[in-house]
Amino acid sequence: MKNTFIKTISAILFLLPALQYGCTVPNSQEEEHGHDEHEEAIELTTAQFERAHIVTGKIEKRNIGSELKVNGIIDVPPQSNISINMPYGGFVKYTDMLPGTAVKKGQFLVSIENPEFIQFQQEYLESLANRAYLDEEYKRQEHLYNEKVASAKSYQQAKSLYLANEAKLKTMEARLKMIGINPKKVEGGKISEAVNLYAPVSGSIREVYTNVGKYIGPQDVIMDITNSDDLHVELTVYENDIPKIKTGQRIRFALSNDPTNWREAEVFLVGTSVRENRSVTVHGHLQYHDTDTVDQSGLVPGMYISARIETAMHEVWALPEEAIVRFGGQYFVFAALGEKQENGQTVHQYEMLEIEKGETEDGYSHVTLIDDTQEISALTLVKQGAFTLLAKSKNTESGHHH
């Protein structure tokens, strides 16, 4: 019993400072400032004030847009998605490409071998060998024909054979170039049984559909390359909201796995066809900031994003988001009431005011006082340290009543 009594006395003594600073005792200074009606003002001692790092200031007007919240993905235009294939097919001799591998334009991708490649080069060399003979024969028959020595039939036949061989040479040259063989090297005697394919653009390997030793046909895709130089956002907007969307509007977006890092884009194309789910696609170009390049770090085609399209712009009273607290489903800010002297100590006083929170943009939110008899621009508001005051307020309420 004795121990219980001692613990009770100790608890009362411990609470005395809180009781002292939690209640407001009117004095002449308080009346002088017109704050005697604030019986439940939140009070901080100088030590508490310094620990809270409270920053106050006047509210300011900012341009904040009305925003439409939508979802979408990171994507690239069709011309930036490139499929690698071999027009004549063949067996994969070698590749070390994996999905996600970064490649530069002209970098080796895969080697394909096919016995037909040797045959193509042989036919080209044979046609080259016939060219000199057919050319001489054509010129000889033309001369004899002009001299009335040879018949027109012989002349026309020589001409036809020469021109047919020339056409065949051009066709085979184009075919060799198509599969990646240099005709000049073949003409120099270099015969290849395998063909190397190289990256047509810089980018990254999105998918690989083959492996060493596998046969790929002319219609098969070996791998896909994505050129990420022209990333854009592809957003889903439902038809009821489409009238609000215009080209040039600002888009703020964040990755699903990085929701606090907001980036910017701009609407450049609004779809004209409505899909089965009654939505329309809206495309946005990534925006430049202080540099000549767009921040594409961590962006990969196909990633899901949350986005906000700015549909209108208004000048409103706005506070930093850290100046606004939420409690019991309502929003509040704190106004500084000044200082008073109590028991030889300086006490800093604050008032908790309920607000209506509007649109938020770039870390600032539109705020309106619920009590419209007060002028928000005349108040000195807490811009940093609001959560400390909220905690102090709730501790005071739970600890005692006035």
Secondary structure, 3 states (H helix, E strand, C coil): CHHHHHHHHHHHHHHHHHHHHHCCCCCHHHHHHCCCCCCCCEEEEHHHHHHHCCEEECCEEEEEEEEEEEEEEEECCHHHEEEECCCCCEEEEECCCCCCCEECCCCEEEEEECHHHHHHHHHHHHHHHHHHHHHHHHHHHHHHHHCCCCCHHHHHHHHHHHHHHHHHHHHHHHHHHHCCCCHHHHHCCCCCCEEEEECCCCEEEEEECCCCCCEECCCCCCEEEECHHHCEEEEEEEHHHHHHCCCCCEEEEEECCEEEEEEEEEEEEECCCCCCCCEEEEEEEECCCCCCCCCCCCCCCCCEEEEEEEEEEEEEEEEEHHHCEEECCEEEEEEEEEEEEECCEEEEEEEEEEEEEEEEECCEEEEEECCCCCCHHHCCEEEECHHHHHHHHHHHHHHCCC
